[in-house]
Amino acid sequence: MQHPDYHEIRKQFRRREEWTDSTPLVFAKEGVDLFYPEHCSENAGYLLGRPEYRCEEHGLEFPGEPTSGEPIDYLIEENNRFRYPLLREHGTGPLQRHHHVVILLHGLNERSFTKYIPWALQIWSLTGFPVILFPLTFHINRVRREWAREQHAIFCRRSALPGNEHAHRYNAVISERLWTHPERFIWGAIQSYWDIMDMVRKIREDRHPHFTPDARVDLLGFSAGGYVALTLLLENHRDYFRSSRGVMFASCAAVRDVNLASPLILDHLAEMALMKLHVKYREKLMNSRLKHWFEEHGEGRWLNAFCGLMPNRTLLDQRLGELAPRLLGIAGMEDQVMTPGAMMNALQGIRRDTGVRVLELPLGIHENPFACPDYAQQERSMITEFLNEERFGKAFEQFIQTACAHLTTGTHSLD
């Protein structure tokens, strides 16, 4: 496997002021063009801070859900108007419209696409399919800029909270936000779900310049991104994902079985707040709007099923069985956040009868796959991970080859 100049490409990814719709960044050596289409979210209405809410589908009104601080969630401009990287072959003439695309969805508490650039480049290199790196709600270039300046003060405050293990400057902002309002976790996922649906609808309606209306849309979701990816496939809204294939990497374990307390993910109190709302005290803590979405909306029912509680388990197992030939789970053997056993329980069912294939590979720790082999070296890897080219060794190559073999199954020819 040939490795391009990742360092130079990462530098270009950070030059957001040069991102435009029509002028790609060209990497002649790799034969790659990077486009940055704009996306305007029409789904901020799910987020917190509105004085009132309404479900148009069912004609129901719900009370407002205020938050502290300004601006309030649904009005944060960076989250609602942004660009996403689209990687494809270099071209000199009119754009060729592809019949296949892979959407790559990242993990929780990501600040840049840096670690995913090699993934996208190698997927493109082996398959010939364009790759879209789509940012989830309040992640990467959808983050409010002021949060970076507030990070140190928030970290100091969270470090002083009694018993708050794993408080770190890397996880301070997201920990504070989910600790104060753990329902942000679900509403952010729902906004992300519908933002991706809107982008795919643009393809289906022949309004995307890079893809044909019948293009197959595959999904590779890592960690938190895998839950959104699998929800899209499970629901198959408007039959948009009829033939799509999905790779769930270190993802989709039941929320009650996930260990999110980590310097790179969440601190202990934030993890506990999520568990209280979504697992332990859900009936007591859920408000009427969240309960309605969990019970009456397709995407909400699947997200609710991921909590790991039995009322949704039979429905989830049945649907996983229907999708099994098009799904692949990849679990990291050293992963202590999404353990292989928890992933298998979720994707294969406790009786291992859904038919979904889950592979265990030696891929390093969850927070830094391929870069850090074990948790004893985690602190060092925070500093050195992007300087260490050894991360693109055999484990990385095995992951890419396994994922690409699954994504190209059923494809008669490469675009």
N, C-alpha and C positions, 0 to 999 in steps of 0.2 A: 504494500500500500504506500503510495507516494504522498508525502506530507507537504502541503504548500506552505508559504510564508505566513503562518497564522499571526505572527506579531504585527506585520504590516497591515493585514486585513483588520485586526482588532483596532488599530489606530484609526482606520477609516470609519469603522462602526461608531467610534466616539465623536466623529465630526458631524453632529446632527444638524448643524446650521447649513450643511451642504445637501441635506436630504431633500429631494424634489420628486414629483410624480414622474417626470418624463426623462430626466437626465440621469443615467445610471453611473455608479462608480465602477470603473473598469479595472479588472485585474488581468492584464494581458498574459502574464506567466501562467496563471491557472485557467485562463479561458473562461472567466466568470464575470458576469455583470450583476451588480447589486442595485435593485430598484427599491424605492421607498414609497409605496402608495399611501395616500392619506385615508384615514378612517375616522368618521364622525359617529360616535356612539349615540344611538337613539334610546338607550336603555338605562340611562342614569336614574330614571324614576324609581328603580328598585332600591336605590341606595338610601342610607339614613339621612335624616335632616329635614324631610319635607313636613309641612304642617298637616298634611292629610294624604292618604293613599286610596287608590281605587283599583279594583280588579275589573277591567272592562269586560272580560270574558264572562264573568259571573254576575256582573252588576252589583258588586259589594263595595262598601266603604270601610276604611280602617283608620284608626286614630293616627295622628302624627307621631313621629319618632325623633325627637330632638336630640342633638348631640352638643357637647361642649366644644368651644373653639371655633375659629373661623379660618377659611371658609368651610361651610358644611359639605359633607361628602358629595352630594349629588351635583354640587355646583363647581367642583374642582376642575378647572379647564383642562389641565394636562391629562386628566384621566378620560375626558370625553372627546378630545380632539388630538389625534396622534398619528404617527406613521409606523408602519411595520416593514421590516426588511423582507425582500423577496429575492432569492438567489436563483439564477438560471444561467444558461450558457451565454457566452459573449456573442453578440450579433452586430452586424454592420448595416443591415438593411431593415426593412419593415419587420416588426415583431412577429415571430412565429407563435401561433397560439397552440398551447399544449393541451393534450388530452388527459393529463395526469398531474396531480400536485400532492405534495406531502406538507401537512401543517404540523409544525413542531411546537409543542407547548411545554413551557418551563416549570420549574418548581417554586415552592413557597419562599418568599423573602429574597427574590432575585433582584439585583440592581442593574445588571447589564446582560447583554447577550453573549458576553465574552466566552464563557465556557461552552456555549452551544455552537459557536462558529465552526469548530472542527466537525461537530456532528453533522451540521447542515452541509458543509462542503463535501464530506465523504459520502453522505446519502446521495447528493447530486452526482458525484463522480461515479458511483457504482450503479445508479439506476437511470441517470439521465433525466430524472424528474425535477422540476423546479421545487424549491423548498421555501415555505413561508414561515418566518419566526414571528409568532403572534403574541404580543404582550398581554398578560392577564390584568384584570382590574387592579389599579394602584401598584403596579410593578414596572420595573425598568423605565422606559420613557413615558409611562403613565403616572409617575410619582410626582407629587407636589414638590417643587424645588426647595421650598422653605424647610422641608423636613430634614434636609442634610445639615442645615445650620442649627437646627434644634436638637440634633442627635445627641450631642455630648451632655446637654442639660437633662434630657430624658434618661440617658444611661445612668447618670449620677443619681437621679431620683429612683430609678428602678433598682439600682444596686443597694440602696438604703432600705428597701422593703424587707421586713423580717422573713427569713426562710426562702428568699427568692433566688434559688440556684440558677445557674446558667445565664444570669444577666450579663449582657455584653453589648458593646457599642454597635456591633453588627446587627443585633436583633432588637435594639431598644425601641425604635419607632413602631415597628409592626407589633411588638409585644404590648406596648402601651395602648395601641388602637384596639387590638383584639381583647385585651384585658378589660378595657372600659366598655366595649360593645362587641361581645363575641359573635353576635349575629352578623357582623360585617363579613365573616368568613363565608356564609351561605349567600348573602346578597351579592357579594363580589363575584362568587362563582356563577350566579345566575346572570349577572350583567355580562360576564365573559362568555357564557354559553350563547346568549342572544347576539352579542357582537360578532362571534364567529358565524352564527347562523346567518346574520345579515351579509357578511362577506361571501359566504357560500351562495346565498340567494342572488347576489350580484353576478356570480358565475353562471348560475342556472338561467338567469334572465338575459344572458348574453351582453352584460355590461362591464365585464372585466377584460381589459385589453390583453391579458396574458393567457387566458384559458378559454377553451370552447365550452358551450353550455352543457355538454354532456361529460365534461371532464370528471374523472374519478378522483375523489378527494379522500386521501388516506390521512391518518392521524398517528403521530408518535408523541405520547404524553409522558413526561417525566414527573414523578412525585405528584404535587398538587395538580399539575397539568393533565396527568393521567385520568383523574376523576372527571374533569371537564370533557376530555376526549371520549371516555367511555360513556358518559351521559349523552353526548351527541349521537353515538352509535346505538345506544339502547333505545333512545326515543325515536331516532330516524324521522325527524319532523319533515313533513312534506315529501318523504321518500328521497331526500337529498343524499342519503348515505347508503343507498340500497346495496351497492357493490363495494363499499369502502372497506378497507382493512385497517386494523389498529394494532399498535404496539404499545403496551403499557409497561413502562420501565420504572421499577421501584415505586409502585403506585397501587392504588385501589384497595389496599387493606382496609378493613372496617376501622372507622375512626377510633373506636374504643380499644383497638389493638395497636394503635400507632404511638410511637414515642417521639413527640415533637420537641421536647426540651433539649435544646442544643444551642451553643453559642452562635451558630449560623442560621438557626430557625426561630425558635421562640424561647423565652425564659419560662421558668417553672410556673409562675402565677398565671401567665397567659395561657399556657397549656391547660392548667386546671380550669380556667374560665371556659375554654372551649369544651372540655369534657363535661362540665356541669350543665351547660346549655344543651349540648347535642347528644349526650349519653345519660348522665346520672340523674339529673333533675329536670328533664326536658318538659314534662307535663306541667310542672310548676313554673318554669322560667320562660317557656315559649309564649310569645304574644299571639294574638288572633291572626295576624297577617302571615307570620311564618308558619303557623299550624295549617292555615288554609293552603299555602303553596305546597307544603309537604303532602297534603292529602288530595288536592284537586288539580294540580298542574303536573304534567308529565315530567318535566325536568326536575321539579321539586320532589316528586315521588322517588326518582332514581337517586338523587342526592340524599334523601332521607334513608333509602335502603343502605347506602354506604356507611351509615352510622353503626350498622351491625346488629340491629334489633330484629327479633324474629318476625314481626308482622309483615315485613317486606321481603324476607329471605326467600320464600317460595317463589314469589313473582320474579325476583332477581335471578334466581337459579334457572328458572324456565327460559327467561330471555337470554341469559348467557349461553344456554344450550343451543338456542337458535343461531346465535352469532359465533359459536365456537370455532368453526373453520376459518373465520376471518379475524380472529383475535390471537394475539401472542403476548404472554406475560414474560418479562425478564426480571429476575430477582437477583440482587447482589448477595453473594454468600456471606459477606462481612457486614451487611447492612443491619444496623440496630435501630433504625427509624421505621422502615418498612421491612420487617423480617421476612424471609422466604416463606416461613410457615403461615404468617398472617396473610401474605399475598395469595398463597394457595387456598387457604380457607375462604377467602373472598371470591376469587376467580373460578376456583374449581368446586367450591362448596365443601361443607364439612364431610360429606360422603364421597367427595372427589368424583362427582358424576355429571358435571356440566360439559365435559369434553374440551374445556379451554386448556391449551398447552401453556405451561409455565416452566421456563428454564432457569436453572440456578447457575450463575457464572461468577467467577472470582473477579469482581469489578471494583473493589475498594469500598470505602465507606460511603454512606448515602450522600452526605453533604458535598463531598468532592470525589465523585466516581472517576476512576482512572488515574487521578492525581495523588490520592492518599490511600495506601493499602490497608491501614488499620487506624484505630482510634487513638493509639498511643502517639501517633504523629500528627494528630489533627491540628494542634495549635501552630506547629511549624508550617503546615500546608497552607494556612490562611495567608501567610506572607509569601511563600515561594511557589504556590500552585501555578501561576501564570508564567513563571520563568522556567518551569520544569518541562522540557520537551519529552522527558521519559514517559509522561502521562499518555503519549500516543503510541504505546507499545502493544503487546499481544492482547491484553485485556480489551483495550479500545478497539482494536481491529476485529476481535471476535464479536464484540457487541455490534459493531457496524455491519459486519457481514451477516450476522444472524438476523438483524432487523431488516436489512435490505432484501435478504432472501424471502422473508415473509411478505414484504411490501410488493415485490415483483411477481409473486405467485398470482396466476390468473391473468397476467399481462402478456398479450401476444407479441408485442414489439415495444421497444423502448422509444419514447418520443424523440 
